[in-house]
Amino acid sequence: MSESESKGQRFVALCMLGMLLFNYPILALFNVSGTLFGVPVLYAYIFIAWAALIASMAFIAESGGRQ
């Protein structure tokens, strides 16, 4: 498998993870009336998951598909 195919597969897997993280059943778990450092839990989850996905994309892009 070439380096670009490996990287492409990782990006597709990351996209599917993002769709899972931002889908209804998972979001419903965090739709509670509490706060995290003064921010509603749902908003904190969305921001943290979004930031983790971006960091993962940057890591995959920079790694060059090395194993």
Beta strands, then each sheet from edge to edge (+ up, - down):
strand 1: 35-36
strand 2: 39-40
sheet 1: 1+ 2-
end
